[in-house]
Amino acid sequence: MGCGSSNVAIHMSYSVKVAEAQEGETEVRRNLKSTQALLTIPENDIHTLQDAFQKKALQFSNKPCLGKYVGDNFEFMTYS
C-alpha cells in the first residue's frame, strides 16, 4: 500500500494520480478503471476513503477503532 511513489511501469500500476497533494495529505489516486469518479458513492458527502474515515470518526468517536495486543490482552483505541 502506498505512502509514496514507486518506479513501477504504468502498465503494471493499479492506480493513477488524479489530484495533487494538499498540505498534510498525499496525492489523490484512483483505480485505472475508474479515474473520473468512484464506482459508487456510499453517501452524498463521501467521495474518497478519507472522507469516509473522517465522517465515521466523528460519528463513532467513542467506538473501538484500532487495537493492539498488550501482553495477552487486546486493547482498542477509539477515534477520539
Rosetta silent file (secondary structure, phi, psi, omega in degrees, C-alpha in Angstrom):
SEQUENCE: MGCGSSNVAIHMSYSVKVAEAQEGETEVRRNLKSTQALLTIPENDIHTLQDAFQKKALQFSNKPCLGKYVGDNFEFMTYS
SCORE:     score description
SCORE:     0.000 S_00000001
   1 L     0.000  147.437 -167.661    0.000    0.000    0.000 S_00000001
   2 L   -91.073  136.517  166.813    1.322    3.330   -0.903 S_00000001
   3 L  -135.150   33.699  179.030    2.813    6.062    1.139 S_00000001
   4 L   176.034 -168.246  178.626    4.904    7.354   -1.682 S_00000001
   5 L  -105.495  160.191  179.767    5.528    6.815   -5.336 S_00000001
   6 L  -124.150  172.485  178.879    7.116    3.809   -6.968 S_00000001
   7 L   -99.424   21.149 -178.825    9.098    3.127  -10.073 S_00000001
   8 L   -69.488  136.657  177.853    6.564    0.601  -11.380 S_00000001
   9 L   -62.574  146.669 -175.488    5.880    0.859  -15.100 S_00000001
  10 H   -56.615  -33.860  179.784    2.442    2.320  -15.899 S_00000001
  11 H   -71.859   -9.222  178.357    1.257   -0.944  -17.453 S_00000001
  12 H  -108.770    3.445 -174.985    1.920   -2.646  -14.099 S_00000001
  13 L   -88.472  150.851  177.231    0.250    0.041  -11.969 S_00000001
  14 L  -100.782  -15.082 -176.142   -3.100   -0.292  -10.192 S_00000001
  15 E  -141.512  164.672  178.768   -3.729    3.412   -9.699 S_00000001
  16 E  -136.106  145.823  178.606   -3.160    6.783  -11.269 S_00000001
  17 E   -71.630  130.677  178.271   -2.781   10.221   -9.686 S_00000001
  18 E  -117.804  -10.180  176.749   -5.918   12.335  -10.176 S_00000001
  19 E  -156.777  148.631  179.667   -5.128   15.302   -7.895 S_00000001
  20 L   -70.111  157.417  176.339   -2.071   16.893   -6.355 S_00000001
  21 L   -67.656  144.035  173.694   -1.234   16.528   -2.690 S_00000001
  22 L  -105.644  166.727 -179.502   -2.544   19.185   -0.340 S_00000001
  23 L   -51.701  122.294  177.429   -0.822   20.413    2.808 S_00000001
  24 L    80.436    4.775 -178.660   -0.596   17.499    5.265 S_00000001
  25 L  -131.456  166.117  174.787   -2.065   14.989    2.786 S_00000001
  26 L   -95.407  171.064  177.272   -0.876   12.740   -0.005 S_00000001
  27 L   -63.779  156.343  177.497   -1.923   12.940   -3.630 S_00000001
  28 E   -88.176  128.831  179.491   -5.317   11.532   -4.631 S_00000001
  29 E  -125.766  148.224  178.411   -5.061    8.275   -6.555 S_00000001
  30 E  -135.483  159.745  175.817   -7.751    6.150   -8.202 S_00000001
  31 E   -58.577  142.202 -179.198   -8.020    2.764   -9.849 S_00000001
  32 L   -57.606  -29.128 -178.370   -7.049    2.831  -13.518 S_00000001
  33 L   -83.684   -5.992 -176.751  -10.531    1.600  -14.481 S_00000001
  34 L  -144.735   61.748 -174.815  -12.281    4.408  -12.602 S_00000001
  35 L   -80.874  -23.208 -175.212  -10.213    7.577  -12.893 S_00000001
  36 L   -84.626  -28.720 -177.459  -13.092   10.049  -13.326 S_00000001
  37 L  -166.585  167.309  174.312  -15.180    9.124  -10.277 S_00000001
  38 L   -67.813  153.884  177.635  -15.852    6.478   -7.699 S_00000001
  39 L   -68.182  -39.381  174.636  -17.818    3.485   -8.916 S_00000001
  40 L  -139.647  151.703  176.707  -20.363    4.052   -6.159 S_00000001
  41 L  -114.185  113.192 -175.075  -20.787    6.785   -3.589 S_00000001
  42 L   -65.125  -32.222  176.583  -21.917    5.347   -0.242 S_00000001
  43 L  -146.109  155.782 -173.787  -23.284    8.706    0.966 S_00000001
  44 L   -56.045  -32.645 -176.820  -23.700   12.062   -0.781 S_00000001
  45 L   -99.863   11.543  178.655  -20.775   13.690    1.022 S_00000001
  46 L  -110.555  113.269 -179.110  -18.355   10.752    0.743 S_00000001
  47 L  -121.798  -12.972  178.538  -16.166   10.857   -2.355 S_00000001
  48 L  -138.629  166.146  175.803  -12.879    9.421   -1.051 S_00000001
  49 H   -62.436  -36.253  178.014  -11.772    6.896    1.534 S_00000001
  50 H   -63.884  -41.561  175.511  -10.504    9.806    3.606 S_00000001
  51 H   -56.663  -45.578 -178.811  -13.986   11.405    3.515 S_00000001
  52 H   -62.713  -46.638 -178.856  -15.479    8.123    4.767 S_00000001
  53 H   -62.199  -47.138 -177.400  -12.929    7.734    7.551 S_00000001
  54 H   -64.464  -41.206 -179.781  -13.273   11.326    8.760 S_00000001
  55 H   -64.842  -46.195 -177.964  -17.084   11.229    8.736 S_00000001
  56 H   -72.374  -28.817  175.475  -17.274    7.935   10.602 S_00000001
  57 H   -63.481  -38.459  176.347  -14.550    9.017   13.025 S_00000001
  58 H   -71.479  -43.660 -176.789  -16.800   11.907   14.049 S_00000001
  59 H   -66.415  -37.286 -175.190  -19.963    9.804   14.074 S_00000001
  60 L  -120.743   42.907 -171.985  -18.455    6.943   16.102 S_00000001
  61 L   -61.581  -23.132 -179.166  -15.732    8.767   18.036 S_00000001
  62 L  -101.919    6.417  179.650  -16.175    6.678   21.201 S_00000001
  63 L   -90.382  156.146  176.624  -16.330    3.269   19.477 S_00000001
  64 E   -59.617  138.730 -178.717  -13.364    0.866   19.160 S_00000001
  65 E  -123.233  -71.474 -179.110  -11.247    1.658   16.117 S_00000001
  66 E  -116.259  151.012 -179.513   -7.723    0.276   16.171 S_00000001
  67 E  -142.164  168.695  177.947   -6.277   -2.225   18.560 S_00000001
  68 E  -154.547  157.298  175.171   -3.117   -3.990   19.593 S_00000001
  69 E   -79.876  132.524  172.065   -2.011   -6.787   21.851 S_00000001
  70 E  -123.264  101.110 -171.948   -0.620   -5.725   25.216 S_00000001
  71 L    67.348 -124.261  178.482    0.684   -8.917   26.755 S_00000001
  72 L   -96.251    1.158 -175.997   -2.146  -11.440   26.406 S_00000001
  73 E  -107.757  146.826  176.113   -4.882   -8.785   26.152 S_00000001
  74 E  -101.937  120.595 -177.994   -6.170   -6.948   23.097 S_00000001
  75 E  -113.452  132.921  178.958   -6.719   -3.241   23.771 S_00000001
  76 E   -98.173  151.238  168.699   -8.645   -0.908   21.479 S_00000001
  77 E  -106.309  157.750  176.170   -8.182    2.784   20.864 S_00000001
  78 E  -101.519  173.249  176.433  -11.108    4.993   19.879 S_00000001
  79 L   -65.965  -31.101 -173.313  -11.294    7.564   17.072 S_00000001
  80 L   -86.113    0.000    0.000  -11.172   10.427   19.589 S_00000001
